[in-house]
Amino acid sequence: MLRGWFAALGDRLTEVEVDGVGGAFVRSEDAAAPARSEPSREVRLLSGFDQYVLGPGTADTRLIAAGRRTAVSRTGGWISPVVVHEGRVGGVWEFTEVRVVRAGQGDCQTLVQDSRA
């Protein structure tokens, strides 16, 4: 099914290599952008079922180390929220409780508590 969709897009998609491996695609108008970007050292929290994880698939060891796959892709088709560091999944995360402890004049601070603590 995906091959048909990609074929229907014609020259609007361009295949690119990631770490020397082909099979990744970008919009043709954006094809030069990845070469201009710098590697990120940022830490990002992505929600469950995020397209960053679903796009390449949870079996792609370039994104998710084999030893972390079961934490990310759980039974029943559940895809956990993940922590991404330097483009790779480093773990999973969850909020167990969020409580507003002070609010006023447009200023709101929150305290995150782990209910297991």
C-alpha positions as CSV (number, residue, x, y, z in Angstrom):
1,M,0.0,0.0,0.0
2,L,2.8,2.5,0.9
3,R,4.6,1.8,-2.4
4,G,1.5,2.8,-4.2
5,W,1.1,6.0,-2.2
6,F,4.8,6.9,-2.8
7,A,4.5,6.1,-6.6
8,A,1.4,8.4,-6.8
9,L,3.4,11.2,-5.3
10,G,5.9,11.0,-8.2
11,D,8.6,13.6,-8.1
12,R,7.1,15.3,-5.0
13,L,9.2,12.8,-2.9
14,T,13.0,12.4,-3.0
15,E,14.8,9.4,-1.5
16,V,17.6,10.3,0.9
17,E,20.2,8.3,2.8
18,V,20.4,8.3,6.5
19,D,23.8,7.2,7.9
20,G,24.6,5.8,4.5
21,V,21.4,3.7,4.2
22,G,18.7,4.5,1.6
23,G,15.0,4.1,1.9
24,A,14.1,7.3,3.7
25,F,12.0,9.9,1.8
26,V,11.5,13.7,2.2
27,R,9.4,16.2,0.2
28,S,11.5,17.1,-2.8
29,E,11.4,20.8,-1.9
30,D,13.0,19.9,1.5
31,A,15.6,17.5,0.2
32,A,18.6,19.8,0.8
33,A,17.6,20.7,4.4
34,P,18.9,17.6,6.2
35,A,22.4,18.2,4.8
36,R,22.4,21.7,6.3
37,S,21.2,20.7,9.7
38,E,23.4,20.1,12.7
39,P,23.1,17.1,15.0
40,S,21.0,17.8,18.1
41,R,22.0,17.1,21.7
42,E,18.5,18.0,22.9
43,V,16.3,15.8,25.0
44,R,12.7,15.5,23.8
45,L,9.7,13.9,25.4
46,L,7.4,12.5,22.7
47,S,3.9,11.3,23.4
48,G,2.7,7.8,22.8
49,F,2.1,6.8,19.2
50,D,4.3,9.7,18.0
51,Q,5.0,9.7,14.3
52,Y,8.8,10.0,14.9
53,V,8.6,6.4,16.3
54,L,5.9,5.0,14.1
55,G,7.4,6.3,10.8
56,P,10.4,4.1,10.7
57,G,8.8,1.4,12.9
58,T,9.7,0.1,16.3
59,A,11.9,-2.6,14.8
60,D,14.3,0.0,13.4
61,T,17.4,-0.4,15.6
62,R,18.8,2.9,14.3
63,L,16.1,4.7,16.3
64,I,15.3,2.2,19.1
65,A,18.0,-0.2,20.5
66,A,16.8,-3.8,20.3
67,G,16.9,-4.1,24.1
68,R,14.5,-1.1,24.5
69,R,11.9,-2.3,21.9
70,T,9.7,-4.1,24.4
71,A,9.4,-1.0,26.6
72,V,8.4,1.1,23.6
73,S,6.2,-1.4,21.6
74,R,4.1,-3.1,24.3
75,T,1.4,-5.7,24.1
76,G,-1.9,-4.8,22.6
77,G,-0.3,-2.5,20.1
78,W,0.5,0.2,22.7
79,I,3.4,2.5,21.7
80,S,4.7,4.2,24.9
81,P,5.7,7.9,25.2
82,V,9.5,8.0,24.7
83,V,12.5,10.1,25.7
84,V,14.6,11.0,22.7
85,H,18.3,12.1,23.0
86,E,20.5,12.8,20.0
87,G,17.8,11.4,17.7
88,R,17.6,8.0,19.4
89,V,15.1,6.6,21.9
90,G,16.7,6.5,25.3
91,G,13.8,5.3,27.4
92,V,10.1,5.8,28.1
93,W,8.3,8.2,30.4
94,E,4.9,8.7,32.0
95,F,3.1,11.2,34.1
96,T,1.4,9.7,37.1
97,E,0.0,12.9,38.6
98,V,0.2,16.6,37.9
99,R,-1.0,19.1,40.6
100,V,-1.1,22.9,40.4
101,V,0.5,24.3,43.5
102,R,0.3,28.0,42.7
103,A,-1.5,30.0,40.1
104,G,-2.2,33.7,39.7
105,Q,-1.7,36.7,37.5
106,G,-1.0,34.5,34.5
107,D,1.8,32.7,36.4
108,C,1.3,28.9,36.9
109,Q,3.8,26.6,38.5
110,T,3.2,22.8,38.5
111,L,4.6,20.1,40.7
112,V,4.9,16.6,39.2
113,Q,4.7,13.8,41.6
114,D,5.3,10.2,41.1
115,S,2.6,8.3,42.8
116,R,5.0,5.4,43.4
117,A,7.2,7.6,45.6
